[in-house]
Amino acid sequence: MQGGWVKLLAVSSKKRAALTPGIPTVAEATGIADFDFTLWVGFFAPRGVPADIAAQLNTAINRIIVEPDIKKKLEATGSSIEALSIPKFDAFVRTDIARYRAIIEQANLKAE
């Protein structure tokens, strides 16, 4: 894109990307109001990890990802950084699973 070889038509996230604020979202470009498809990264621990250990890991990871140098490097790749508590991350994941489950069921998709 920066070299002029590719023209971005839209970004798939709900909000415009910080690196390309002039590029509309798919929702803006097409009128599909609820279009929101983003990739995300999270850290998961095995089932049964003691709550205090999970909390320590969550605190340490969140501290690292918001360090100015780390955050700047991640945002330079187009990433949006958000440090979430364990309950907020759990709710986010469950909501995303439910959203994609509904899409799969509505489309009557089956694993082969």
C-alpha positions as a Markdown table, in Angstrom:
| # | Residue | x | y | z |
|---|---|---|---|---|
| 1 | Met | 0.0 | 0.0 | 0.0 |
| 2 | Gln | 2.7 | 2.4 | 0.9 |
| 3 | Gly | 4.5 | 1.7 | -2.3 |
| 4 | Gly | 1.4 | 2.3 | -4.3 |
| 5 | Trp | 1.0 | -1.3 | -5.5 |
| 6 | Val | -2.2 | -2.0 | -3.6 |
| 7 | Lys | -5.2 | 0.2 | -2.9 |
| 8 | Leu | -7.1 | -0.5 | 0.3 |
| 9 | Leu | -10.8 | -0.4 | -0.2 |
| 10 | Ala | -11.9 | -0.9 | 3.4 |
| 11 | Val | -10.9 | -2.4 | 6.7 |
| 12 | Ser | -12.9 | -5.3 | 8.2 |
| 13 | Ser | -13.0 | -4.0 | 11.7 |
| 14 | Lys | -15.9 | -2.1 | 13.3 |
| 15 | Lys | -13.8 | 1.0 | 13.7 |
| 16 | Arg | -11.3 | 2.6 | 11.2 |
| 17 | Ala | -7.7 | 1.6 | 11.7 |
| 18 | Ala | -5.4 | 4.0 | 13.4 |
| 19 | Leu | -2.7 | 3.5 | 10.7 |
| 20 | Thr | -5.2 | 4.2 | 7.9 |
| 21 | Pro | -7.8 | 6.6 | 9.2 |
| 22 | Gly | -8.8 | 7.6 | 5.7 |
| 23 | Ile | -9.8 | 4.1 | 4.7 |
| 24 | Pro | -13.5 | 3.3 | 5.5 |
| 25 | Thr | -14.7 | 0.3 | 7.3 |
| 26 | Val | -16.6 | -2.4 | 5.3 |
| 27 | Ala | -19.7 | -1.3 | 7.1 |
| 28 | Glu | -19.2 | 2.3 | 5.9 |
| 29 | Ala | -18.3 | 1.2 | 2.4 |
| 30 | Thr | -21.1 | -1.4 | 1.9 |
| 31 | Gly | -23.9 | -0.5 | 4.3 |
| 32 | Ile | -23.6 | -3.8 | 6.1 |
| 33 | Ala | -24.1 | -2.2 | 9.5 |
| 34 | Asp | -22.9 | -5.0 | 11.8 |
| 35 | Phe | -19.9 | -6.1 | 9.8 |
| 36 | Asp | -16.9 | -6.6 | 12.1 |
| 37 | Phe | -14.2 | -9.2 | 11.4 |
| 38 | Thr | -11.0 | -8.8 | 13.2 |
| 39 | Leu | -8.2 | -11.0 | 14.2 |
| 40 | Trp | -7.2 | -11.0 | 17.8 |
| 41 | Val | -4.6 | -12.6 | 20.1 |
| 42 | Gly | -5.0 | -13.7 | 23.7 |
| 43 | Phe | -3.2 | -15.8 | 26.2 |
| 44 | Phe | -4.8 | -18.9 | 27.6 |
| 45 | Ala | -3.7 | -21.1 | 30.4 |
| 46 | Pro | -4.6 | -24.8 | 30.9 |
| 47 | Arg | -7.8 | -25.6 | 32.7 |
| 48 | Gly | -7.3 | -25.8 | 36.5 |
| 49 | Val | -4.5 | -23.2 | 36.8 |
| 50 | Pro | -4.9 | -21.7 | 40.2 |
| 51 | Ala | -6.7 | -18.3 | 40.2 |
| 52 | Asp | -3.8 | -16.6 | 41.8 |
| 53 | Ile | -1.4 | -17.8 | 39.2 |
| 54 | Ala | -3.7 | -16.8 | 36.4 |
| 55 | Ala | -4.1 | -13.4 | 37.9 |
| 56 | Gln | -0.3 | -13.0 | 38.2 |
| 57 | Leu | 0.1 | -14.0 | 34.5 |
| 58 | Asn | -2.7 | -11.6 | 33.5 |
| 59 | Thr | -1.1 | -8.7 | 35.4 |
| 60 | Ala | 2.4 | -9.4 | 34.0 |
| 61 | Ile | 1.2 | -9.8 | 30.4 |
| 62 | Asn | -1.0 | -6.6 | 30.6 |
| 63 | Arg | 2.0 | -4.7 | 32.0 |
| 64 | Ile | 4.2 | -5.8 | 29.2 |
| 65 | Ile | 1.8 | -5.1 | 26.3 |
| 66 | Val | 1.2 | -1.5 | 27.4 |
| 67 | Glu | 4.9 | -0.7 | 27.9 |
| 68 | Pro | 5.5 | 2.3 | 25.5 |
| 69 | Asp | 8.1 | 0.6 | 23.4 |
| 70 | Ile | 6.2 | -2.7 | 23.1 |
| 71 | Lys | 2.9 | -1.0 | 22.4 |
| 72 | Lys | 4.5 | 1.3 | 19.8 |
| 73 | Lys | 5.9 | -1.7 | 18.0 |
| 74 | Leu | 2.6 | -3.6 | 18.1 |
| 75 | Glu | 0.6 | -0.6 | 16.9 |
| 76 | Ala | 3.1 | 0.0 | 14.0 |
| 77 | Thr | 1.9 | -3.4 | 12.6 |
| 78 | Gly | -1.7 | -2.2 | 12.8 |
| 79 | Ser | -2.6 | -3.9 | 16.0 |
| 80 | Ser | -4.9 | -2.3 | 18.5 |
| 81 | Ile | -3.7 | -3.0 | 22.0 |
| 82 | Glu | -6.1 | -3.5 | 24.9 |
| 83 | Ala | -5.1 | -4.9 | 28.3 |
| 84 | Leu | -8.1 | -6.8 | 29.6 |
| 85 | Ser | -8.9 | -8.3 | 33.0 |
| 86 | Ile | -9.6 | -12.1 | 33.1 |
| 87 | Pro | -13.4 | -11.6 | 33.4 |
| 88 | Lys | -13.4 | -9.1 | 30.5 |
| 89 | Phe | -11.3 | -11.3 | 28.3 |
| 90 | Asp | -13.5 | -14.3 | 29.1 |
| 91 | Ala | -16.6 | -12.3 | 28.2 |
| 92 | Phe | -15.0 | -11.2 | 24.9 |
| 93 | Val | -14.1 | -14.7 | 23.9 |
| 94 | Arg | -17.5 | -16.1 | 24.8 |
| 95 | Thr | -19.2 | -13.3 | 22.8 |
| 96 | Asp | -17.0 | -14.0 | 19.8 |
| 97 | Ile | -17.7 | -17.7 | 20.0 |
| 98 | Ala | -21.4 | -17.1 | 20.1 |
| 99 | Arg | -21.2 | -14.7 | 17.2 |
| 100 | Tyr | -19.4 | -17.2 | 14.9 |
| 101 | Arg | -21.6 | -20.1 | 16.1 |
| 102 | Ala | -24.6 | -18.1 | 15.0 |
| 103 | Ile | -23.1 | -17.4 | 11.6 |
| 104 | Ile | -22.2 | -21.0 | 11.1 |
| 105 | Glu | -25.6 | -22.2 | 12.2 |
| 106 | Gln | -27.4 | -19.6 | 10.0 |
| 107 | Ala | -25.3 | -20.7 | 7.0 |
| 108 | Asn | -25.9 | -24.4 | 7.9 |
| 109 | Leu | -22.2 | -25.1 | 7.6 |
| 110 | Lys | -20.9 | -28.5 | 8.6 |
| 111 | Ala | -17.4 | -29.7 | 9.3 |
| 112 | Glu | -16.1 | -32.2 | 6.8 |
